[in-house]
Amino acid sequence: MPNADEVISYKIPAYKLQGKAILYFAGWKRHYSLYPASKRLIAEFKEHLAPFELNKSTLRFAFTQPVPVKLIARIAKFRVQEVAGRP
């Protein structure tokens, strides 16, 4: 998201485009998380998200696993389209 603004929102880092939140992220004791995972996002990436923990609208990735960089990039692109209201 090269044109995104990096901000702190709800006391955690986030990326916003044109004032709209695209992704929030945070590190915790045993995992790091991405927010929000909408129902549409979950349905779109269902197979790819199976190995990871999903709790409400939060995706949790364990520190013990390699960072799924390509998946996170695809999720970010999806969120940009989703927030823009594009299919």
C-alpha positions as CSV (number, residue, x, y, z in Angstrom):
1,M,0.0,0.0,0.0
2,P,2.5,2.6,-1.2
3,N,0.0,5.5,-0.9
4,A,-1.3,4.6,2.5
5,D,-0.8,6.7,5.6
6,E,0.8,5.0,8.6
7,V,-1.1,6.0,11.7
8,I,-1.8,4.9,15.3
9,S,-5.4,4.2,15.8
10,Y,-6.9,2.4,18.8
11,K,-3.4,2.5,20.2
12,I,-2.0,0.2,17.5
13,P,-0.4,0.8,14.1
14,A,-2.6,1.0,11.1
15,Y,-2.6,1.8,7.4
16,K,-5.2,4.2,6.1
17,L,-6.1,5.3,2.5
18,Q,-8.0,8.5,2.1
19,G,-8.9,8.5,5.8
20,K,-10.3,5.0,5.7
21,A,-8.7,2.2,7.7
22,I,-7.4,-0.6,5.6
23,L,-5.4,-2.8,8.1
24,Y,-4.5,-2.6,11.7
25,F,-1.8,-4.8,13.1
26,A,-0.3,-5.5,16.5
27,G,2.2,-7.8,18.2
28,W,1.3,-9.8,21.3
29,K,3.1,-12.2,23.6
30,R,2.6,-15.3,21.5
31,H,1.3,-14.0,18.2
32,Y,0.8,-11.0,15.9
33,S,-2.5,-10.0,14.5
34,L,-4.1,-8.3,11.5
35,Y,-7.5,-6.6,11.8
36,P,-10.2,-6.5,10.5
37,A,-11.0,-9.8,8.8
38,S,-14.4,-9.2,7.3
39,K,-16.7,-12.0,6.4
40,R,-16.0,-11.4,2.7
41,L,-12.2,-11.5,3.3
42,I,-12.6,-14.8,5.3
43,A,-14.6,-16.3,2.6
44,E,-12.1,-15.2,-0.1
45,F,-9.1,-16.6,1.7
46,K,-10.7,-19.5,3.5
47,E,-8.2,-22.1,2.3
48,H,-5.2,-19.9,2.9
49,L,-6.3,-18.9,6.4
50,A,-7.0,-22.5,7.6
51,P,-3.6,-22.9,9.3
52,F,-4.0,-19.7,11.3
53,E,-6.2,-18.7,14.2
54,L,-9.3,-16.6,13.4
55,N,-11.2,-15.0,16.3
56,K,-14.1,-12.8,15.3
57,S,-12.5,-10.3,12.9
58,T,-8.9,-10.9,14.0
59,L,-6.3,-13.0,12.2
60,R,-3.7,-14.4,14.5
61,F,-0.3,-15.6,13.3
62,A,2.0,-17.5,15.7
63,F,5.6,-16.3,16.1
64,T,6.6,-20.0,15.7
65,Q,5.5,-20.1,12.1
66,P,7.2,-18.3,9.1
67,V,5.6,-14.9,8.3
68,P,3.1,-15.5,5.4
69,V,4.4,-12.4,3.5
70,K,2.6,-13.2,0.2
71,L,-0.7,-13.9,2.0
72,I,-0.5,-10.7,4.0
73,A,0.2,-8.8,0.8
74,R,-2.8,-10.4,-0.9
75,I,-5.0,-9.5,2.2
76,A,-3.8,-5.9,2.1
77,K,-4.7,-5.6,-1.6
78,F,-8.0,-7.2,-1.0
79,R,-8.8,-4.8,1.9
80,V,-7.9,-1.8,-0.4
81,Q,-10.5,-3.1,-2.9
82,E,-13.0,-3.9,-0.2
83,V,-12.8,-0.5,1.5
84,A,-13.0,1.2,-1.9
85,G,-16.2,-0.7,-2.5
86,R,-14.9,-2.6,-5.5
87,P,-15.6,-6.3,-6.1
